[in-house]
């Protein structure tokens, strides 16, 4: 800690005169009256590097584990997220899935008749756990400090769980004591001083939160902690669960001043520790920028840089798009704890143009005593009669059977409204204590009741809800109301079902959308019904649609053609649809999750999973038979520099221009003129040797448009993926947006073909046009431009 020598000596002299180094104003940390009893003291003041030091000088320096200390998909290593500000001095921000410190049992094994564990923590989130886990013996704590074996009745753990409940647990050889907080939960996004005391001689255990006793229990005098021959972890449960390759039960948020003593601190000493951490009598403030997920993946070889999403960790379906007071809002399924599926809440993105999405703090999280204690799943947004936005979300409640509300499902529909309508970003929302809709017997398949989509026509609001029919086929249920309290809905049956559809179309239709679409000139309109088949392990998880009429009196969708059509010809990259009509332009805009198609191990190593797709405009074709899809034109304003350009070129001349147009963040637009029967296309992310590439093609012989993958690294799905498309007038325009691992291609602004690619060769940045000998091709127009990142300003 840097201070002028004169000030330091003055403070030191004054402190000695007072008999203690207790002068926080001089910037000197308190000496500890139990210094001799310290087993371990981590101040987290290092500020840089990958090593932590024991201030008690009892154990050797330890490595601070962090996935980016030695990154798999970045050139340069990164230090852990040290913070200059903490409770005292600096602190450490832990990411929730890769950060921890550990000590071998030879260096420290906690045992004996007395123990005090003291720590300052500011959790970013609370992990989900089975609400019946305690009874089933499967509960797990997010560990602050852990060295235990419950089966052997050994060691101890101090940690927390769902909704901020926290616990101190100790093994004494013949039994395992568990002490909980007795209704004094931790708070997110602020400092919590937690202290756990085991006094075996007196026969009691105590827990303190912010200097106050939270709970205690007594047992026989003379008890001793039985030592556990295992690692001692800071920030990780040494018997935690895992999700694929990612460890769970790890601290997500700030941590500071961790102390372990081989003595039992008194209540007065605990209060003194707490008071010593205050600033002007208050808890130290935490800036959102210091505690939230950090923008550390701009150099990741594969993470898209002009597609939206959170800075780190796992996301899924973007949903509930809307425009309000000059801002576009988009939400998404989010795990704040790591790049894996668990602990789902609503992430929040805002934008001025539906391209540059800024991640904001999550808005709705599972919370005790609410309609959604266990999960906040997908939903939609509409407006009340005053024009104020209202969120409709899937409220997860795993204790529904015992909730006393007559619930038959863990999935019901909740409501949330903005806390402050003058806030331009609508950063805070309040969840209603009343559900909008409870699933009832005879309304779809029990337990399949989610993803509400709400629209208004006249004075009536309509709600679609994902479910399964009595024939075990996908369907969407429909409800109506004219009451903008949104708590009095009338069930109107199934919007649409086709029992003759194959199993490829799923047993459940997730994320249903019903929206009118118009031709580009606005001369004709039809309703478009969109759905995503589920479950993904047995159904085709592409996005499908039908066109037809919506009968408002019967609340039924009447398709023109019962054969569902695909929006995107790639292989399950473009999934999880949501859509809205932009009130500024009148355009129907669709969003999707762009699946990364990687293995859990690759997600773990990279620190992220999935991306938001480019906003896509949807139109009705001129003949009214198909929906046409194209990127929102505002994306073009993110071009940085033109790398290649030309017109009326031969294939050879065009490829010569492409020779210097290399990159992994590109906008490519090429118009082919062709004759003959054969295949032509564009190879992207190609290396000079021709051994790595991804091929976007068109086959004139049979009218197949698609992509060939699998020639570019080992992470992406390998195969040829296509569907029928009839190019008009022997002319075809391919428009591709390359964003590192994600490629979204559009043919003639009518169909889309998306792919994920993960080249092993770092030089795979090239483009190459090609054509079979049996087809003659020339290039009418060519343009390649580099693209800007939305994560680097």
N, C-alpha and C positions, 0 to 999 in steps of 0.2 A: 504494500500500500504506500503510494508515493506521498511524502510530506516533507516540508522543509526541515532541515536538521534542527534549527532553533526552536521551531514550534514543537517538534517531537520531544526535545529535551525538556522544554517547559512543561509539557503535559506529563512527561514521565516523572519529573520532580514533584509536581502537584499530586499525581496519583500516589507516589510513595508516601507523601505527607499524609494522605488520606488512608493509607494502608491498603489500597487496592487500585488496580487498573480499571476503573469503572467510568472513565470519562468518554462517553460516546461522542460528545461534542468535539473532542480532540481527535477523533477518528481511530481510537485504540480500542480493540476488543476487550471485553471483560475477561479478567482472569477467572478461573474456575475454582471455587472452594473445594471441589472434589477432583482436582487435577490428578491426584495420586490414584483415584479410583477409576479413571477413564480406561476403558478397554479399546476404544476407537473414537476418533474425532475427525469428521470430514467437514471442513469449512466451505469447500467448493469455491475457493478464492483463486484457484490457479489461473483462470482467465484465458488460457490457451493450452494446447497440447492434448495428449491422450492419457495422461497419468494423474492420479489423485494421491495426495500426501496425507498421512495420518498425523494430525496435529498433536495427538497424544504421544507420538513416537513409540508406539507399542508394536506396530506391524509394518512390514515393508510397503513401499509404494505399490499401488495397484493400477492395472490398466483399466481405462474407462472404455468399455466396449461401445462401438457405434458403427453402424453399417457402412458409413462413408469414410471411416478411417482408412479403409482399403476398398474403394468402390469398384464394383464389377463393371459398371457401364458409364464411368466418367474417367477422364484422364488424370485428374488431380484429386488427391485425398483432401478431405475436409475435417477440420477439428469438430469435436462435439460442440453443441450450442451453449457455450459459456455466456453468462450474462454479467455485466458490470455491476448491476444492482441486484441486491438480495435483501434478506433480513439484516444481515451483517456482512458488509463487503459484497462480494459477488455471489452468484448462485449458478445453478445448472438447469437448463431446459432439457427434459428427457422426452424422447419421441414416442414412447408408449409401446415399442415393439423391439428395439434393438439396443437401447441404452441400458447398461447396468455396470455395477462394480462388484467384484467378487474376491473373496479371500479364502485360501485353503484352510481346512480344519487344523492343519499343523501350525498355522499362524494365529488363528483365533477360533476357539471353541467356547461358546457361552455355556456356563454351567455354574452350579453352586446355589447358595441360599439367598442371593439378592441380585436384582438386575433393574436398571432403569434405562429405557430407550426414549430419547428425545429427538424430535425432528420438526422442521418447518417444511410444509409442503403446500403447493397451490395446484390442485388437480385441474386438468383441462376437461376431463370427462370421467364418468363412472362406468365401469364395465358391466355388461349384462351378465347375470347368472340365473340359473334355474331358481325360481322363487321357492321351490320345494327341495332345494339342494341340501339344506341342513338336515331335513328328515331323511333324505336319500343317501346322505353321506358323500355327496358330490360337490359340495360348495367349495369355492376357491376364493382366496383373497388376492386383490392387487397388492403386492407386497411393497412396503417401504423398507423394512429390514426383515430378513428371513434366513433362518437356519434351523429347520425342524423336520421331524418325521412323526406324523400323527399316529401312524400304525404302531410305531415303537414307543410312543409316549415320550418323545425326546425333543429337546430344543425349544425354540420360540419363534413366533412370527407376529409382526405388527403390520396391519394393512387395512384396506378398505374394500368396499364391494358396491353393488348396485345401489343407486340413490344416495351414495355417500355414507352408508352405514360403515362403521369401522370397528375393528376388533383387535384384542391382544390375547394371544393363545400360547400356552406353556405346557410342556410335557415334563412330568416329574417321576417318570419311571413306571408307575403302575396306573396312571391316569393322565388325561389330557384336559386341562382347564381351558374354557373359552369364555372370555368376557367381552360383551358387546357394549356399544355406546349408550344404550338406554334412552334412545330418542334424541341424541345429540349428534346429528350427522355433520359431516364435513361440508364445506361450501366450495363450489367451483370458482375458478378465476380469482381467488383471493387467498392470502396466506392463512394457514391453519397451523397452530402450534399444538402438536400432539405429543403426549408423554404417557408412557406405560411403565408402571412400577410393579415389580414382583418382590414382596418382602416375605420370604419363606420363614424367617425367624418369628415374625409376628403372625404369620398365617393369613396374609391377605394379598390381593391384587387390586390395583387402582388404575384408572384411566382419566387423563385430564385433557380438556380441549380449551385452548386459549386461557390457561391458568385456572380454569374451574373444573371441579371434580365432575366427570361425566358418569362414572359408574364404579362400583367396587364389589368385591366378594371376599368372603372369608373361608378359610379351610384350616386344617390342623397346623399347629405350630411346628416349626422345624423342617418344613418341606424344602426340597432342593430341586433346581432344574437339572434334568438329566442331559448331559452333553450329547449333541448330535454330530456324528462323524460325516459331515457333508459341508459343501461350500457355504460360506456366509455371503448372502447377496444383499446389495443395496439396490432397490428399485425393481427387483424381480423375485417372484415366488419360486423357491427351489423345488417345489412340487406342483408347479402350475400346469395348466392345460395347454394345448396347442391347437392351432387351426392350420391344417396342412403342415407347412414348414415354419410357420410363424408362431413364436411363443406368445401366449396370452398372460394375463395377470401381472402386467408390468406397468409401472408408474408412467403416466402421461401428464406432463406439466413440469412446474418448477420444484426444485428441492434445494434445501440449504440447511446448514448447521445440524448434521446428524451426529448424535453422541450416544455411546453405549457406556454405562457405568456398571461396575461390580458392587454397587451399593444401592440402597433404596432411598431416593430423594424424598424429602418431606413435602407436604403441601405448600409450605412457605417457600421452599427452594424452587419448586415448580413455578409458582407465581412470579418469583424473582426472575427466572429465566424468560418467562413470557414478557414481563415488563421490560426486560433488557432488549427485547427485539422490537419494541414499539418506537415510533417516531412521533414526537409531540403528543404522546398518549394514544396514537392511532396505529393500526396495522400499516406497514409500508405499502404504498400504492404499487400496482403492477400495470404496466402499459399492455394493451392488447397486442402490440407489435412484439413485445418481449415473450409473451406466453403462447401465442397461437402457432399453428403450423407455419413453417418457414419456407421462403421461396429459395430453395437450395438445389433445385433440379434443372436449372437452365442449361447446364452442360451435359445432361444425360444424353447419351447417343440416341436414345429411342423415344424419350418423352416428347410428345407434340408441343410445339411452342406458340402456335397461333390458334390452337383449339382450347376451349375453356375447360375448367375443372379446378379442383382444389390444388394447392401447392404440393401436397404430399398425400399419401395413403390411398385408401380404397374408396371408389365411388361407383355408383350404378345409375339407374335411370334418371336422366334429367326430366323434370316434370313441372307441371303447374306454371307454365309461362304466362306472363301478363305484362301490360304496360300501364304505368300509373305515374302521374306528375313528372313526366319527362324521363323516366327510367324504365328500362326493361328488367324484369326479374325472372330468374330461373332457379329452380331448386333441384336438389339431387339427393339420392340415397348415399349416406356418408358414414364411414367408420373413422372416427378421430384417433383411434388407437393404433392403426396399422394398415398395411395393404392387403387386407383379407376381409371376408364377409363376417360381420359380427357387430353388435352394439349400434344398431342402425338409428340414425337421426336424420334430420333434414339439413343438408348443406344449403348455402345461399350464394347466388351469383347475381351481380348487377352489371348493367351495360348501358351505354348510350346508343349502341348501334347493332347489338346482337352478334358482335364479333369479339370485341375486347371485353371479356367477362372478368370482373374483379371478384375474387372470393371474399366473402364476409363471414362473420361469426355465424355458426350454426343457429337455427332459429327455434326448432322444436326438438326437445330431447326427452327420452323416457324419464318420467319423474314420479316419485311416490305420491300417492293420494290423488292422482289425476286419472283421466279416462285411458291413458296410455302409459302404464308403468314399464312396459317391456319392449316397445319398439314403435318407431314412427315411420311407417311405410308409405309408399307412393300415394299421390292424390292429385288434386286439381285446384284451380282458383276460379271464382267468379265474383260478381259484384252485387252488393245489396241494393235496395231501392234508392239509397242515397249516393250510389256510385263508389262506395268504399269496398276495397278488396277483402274477400273472405276465403280462407284456406279450408279445404276439405281434405282430410288425411286419413290414412288407415291407422287406427288406434290399436296397438298391440297390447293385449292383456292376457298373460299366460295363466293368471289366477281367475279367469272369467267365471269358472264354475262356482267359486266360493265368494264372488264379489257382491252377491246379494242384489244384483240388478236384473236377474232373469236372463243373463246372457247365455247363448248357446255356442258361442264361437270366441276364439281369441282375437278375431278380426272384426272390427266395427268401424263406423265412420265418425271421426271427430271434427271439430270446428276450431279454427283459430283466427283471431282478428289482430290487426296492428295495434300496438300500444300507443303509438304516437303518429298520427296521420300527417303531421308536418315534417317528420323525419324523411328526407328525400330518399334514403336507402331502406326505409322500413326495417330497421335492424332488429326490433324486438316485437314479438307477437305473444298474445295471451291466449291460452287454450281454454275453451269453454268447459265448464264442469258437466255439461249436458251433451250427450252424444247426438249427432245429427240423425243417424240411422243405426239401429241395432239389428243384426241379422236375426230373423225369426224362422221358425220351422216352416218349410214349404217355400222359402225364398232362397233358391239356389242350394248348392251343396254345402252342408255345414262345414265350416272351417275354410271355405274358399269364398272369401268375401272382402274384396280389397280394391284399391286403385280407383277411387271415385273420379269421374269426369263430369263436370257440371257446366251446362250451358243454359241460356235464357232465350225464350221466344215469346214475344208479347209480354204478358204479366206472369208467365209460368216459367219456373226453373225446372230443368230436367237433370236427373243424376243417373249416370251409368255406373254400374258396379261389376267388377270382374267376378265370375263364378263358373260353375259347372251345371249342366242340365241334368234332368232325371235319367237321360240316356247316356250319361257320363261323357258328354261332349261339351266343348266350350260354348259359353254364352255370355251375354251381358244382361244383367238385370236392370230394370228402369224404374225410377221413382219420380214423382212430381210434387211440387208445392207452389203455393202463391204467397207463402208467409216467409218474410226474409229474416225471421229468427232462425230459420233453417232447422227447426226441431220438429216439424210436423209434415212428414213426407208420406205420400200414398204410394204403396207398391202397385205397379202397373204390369208386372209380369216380366217375361223375357223379351228384350228388344229384338233379338234374332237368334235362331239356332238352326243348324242343318245337321240332322242326325245321320245323313248319308256320307258326311265327310270322313276321310281316312284318319287314322291315328296320327298322321303327320301334322294334322291341324290341332292336335292337343286335346286334353281333357278339360282344360280351363283356358279361358281367353283373358289374358292379363292386359292391363293398360288400354282399355277400350276408349276409342275416340269416335264421336259422331259430329261431323262438321260439314257445312255446305261449301262446295268448291265451284269456281267459275272458270270458264274459258278465258284465255288471255285477253280477249277483246270484251269480256263481260257479257256476251250475248246469250250464254246458256249457263245453267246451274244444275248441279245434282248434289245429293248428300253422299258423303264418303264415310263409310264405317271401317275403322281401323282396329286391328287386334294383334296381339302377340301370343302365339300358342305356348302352352305350358303343360307339364313340366319340361324344362329344357333338356333333361337327360333322355327323354323319349319322343319329344315333339320337335318339329322344325321351328327353330326359334327366330326365324326371319319375321319381318314386319309385313303383314298381309292387309289387303284392303278389298272392299266391295263398293261398287257404285250403285245408286238407286234412289229411292224415295223414302222419306220419313213421314209416316202417317201420324199426325199429331193427335188425332182423335183416338186411335187404337194404341198409340205408342209403340208401333212396330216399324222396323226397317224392312223395306221391300226391295230386294236387289234386282238389277236388270239381268245380271248373269251370276249364277251361284258359284262359279269357280273363282276362288280367291286369287288375287294377283299379288306379286311381290313388288315392293318399291325398289329394292336394291338387289343386284344379281351376284353380289359377293357371298361369301360363306359365313353367315351369322356374325358379321362384324357390326352391321347397322341393325340394332335391336332396341327394344324398350321405347316405343314411340310416345310422343306428346305433341300437341298442336294447339294453335290458337289463331284467331284472326287479328292481325295487327291493326289497331284502330287508326294508326297514322297513315297507313298505305292501303288498307283493305285487303292485303295479301294474306293467304293462309300460309303459315310458317310451321314447319315440323322440326322437332328436335329428336335426338336419339342418343343412346349410349353407344359408343364405338368400342366394342369389346377388344381387349388387347390380345386375346388368344394365346396367352402365355401360361406356363405352368406356375403353380404357387411359389416354387423356389425362385423363379425369375422375378416374380413380383416382390418377394421378400428382399432379394438382393438390390432391386432398383428403388424400392420405397414408394411405389405408386402402382395403381391398377386402374385401367380404363380411362376414357376421355369423353368429353362432350363432342358430339358431331357438329359439323358446320350447320348453321341454320339453313334449312332448305325450303324454297318456295314450292307450293303445290298448286297445280292448275288442272282443270279438266281439259282433256284433249278436244280438238275441234270436232271430232266425230262423236264425242261423248262416251267413248268406250273405255278409256283408260285415264289414269291420273298421271300427269307429267311432273317431274321433279328436277329442280335445278338449284344450285347454290344461291343464296341471297347475294345480290350484286354488290352489297357494301363490302364484301370480303376483298374486292379488287382494290380498294383504297389502301390495303395493307401491303401492296407491292413496294419493294424497296428499290430495286434496280433492274432494268431490262438487260438480260444477258444474251439473248438471241432474238432476231426478228427478221422476217422476210415474207415474200409473197411470190406466187407462181414459180415454185422451185421444184427441181427434180428431187428424187429421194436422196441421191448422193449429195446434192448441193445443200439440202436441208440438214443432213447429218454432219456435213462439214461445219455448218453454223453451230450445231449442237455440241461440237467438240469442245468448246470453251464454256458451255452452259452447264456447269456442274453444281450440285448442291443437294442438301437433304431438306431444304425448306423452299419449295418452288411452286410457282403457278405456271402450268404448261397448257397452252392452247394451240391445237393443230387441226386444220381442216384438210381432210383427204378428198381427192377426187379419184375415182377408181373405175375400172372396167375389168370384166372377166370374173371367173369363179375361183376364189382362193381366200387366203388369210393375210391380213395386214394388221399392223398395229404399232405400238410404242413400248419399248422396254425401258423401265425406269430403275433407279438405284442399281445401275449396272457397273461392273468393274471393267477394266481395260481388257482383261483376259477373256471376258465373256462367260465366266463361270458362275457369276452371281447376277441376278436380275429378276424383275417381276414383269410379266408380260400382259399388257392390256390389249385386247385384240377384237377384231371383227371378222367373221367368216361370211363372205358374200354368198357362198354356195348354199348355205342352209339358214342364213339370217341369225346366227348365234353371236351374241355380244357378251364378253366376259373377261375373266382374268385367269392367268395361270400362275400359281404360287408354288413355293417349295424349293425354288432355286436360290433362295436368299436367306441363309442361316437356318438354324434348327428350331427356332422358337415358334414359327408361324405354321399354320395348317397348310398341308401340301395337297394340291389338286387343281383341277380345271373347273371353274364355276361360271355358269352362263345361263342365259335364258334367251327367248326369241325377241328380236328387234328388227324391224324393217326400215332400213335407211332409205330416204327419199332422194330420187334424182341422182343416184350414183355419187353422192356427196355425204360425208360424215365428219362431224366435228367432235373431237375428243378434248375435253377440258379436265385437267387433273390438278388437284391440290395435294402436293407432297409435303408432309409435315413429319419428318423423321420416320417413325415406324408406321405412321398412318397415311394411307393414300385414299382419297375420295375422288372417283372419276365420274364424269357426267358425259353422256353421249347425246349430242344435239339438244342439250337442255331438256331432255325428256326422260331418260333412264339413268340410274346410278349403278356403279360397280365399285364396291369398297374392299380394301384389303389391308392387312397388317403384314409388315415385313421387318425382319431383324437381321440385316446383313452382318456377316462375320468380318468381311473385308472392309476396313475403314475407308478404303478408297472407292467403295461402291457408291458413287455419286453421279454417274453418267446417264445420258439419255440416248436412245438409238431407235430410229424409225426403221421399219422393215416391211417387206412384202414378199409373198411367195412368187415363184416364177410364173405361175398361172394367172396372176392378177397384175394389172398395170396400175401404178399409183403415182400421182403427183401431189404436191403440197400447195394448196391454194393460199393458205395463210399459216404463219408460224410465229409464235411468241413465247418466250420463256422469261420469267421474272423471278428474282429472289423475293422472299417474303419476310416481313418483320415479325418479331416476337411480341406477344402481348404481356410477357413476363419480365422483359427488360425495357425500362423506360429511358 
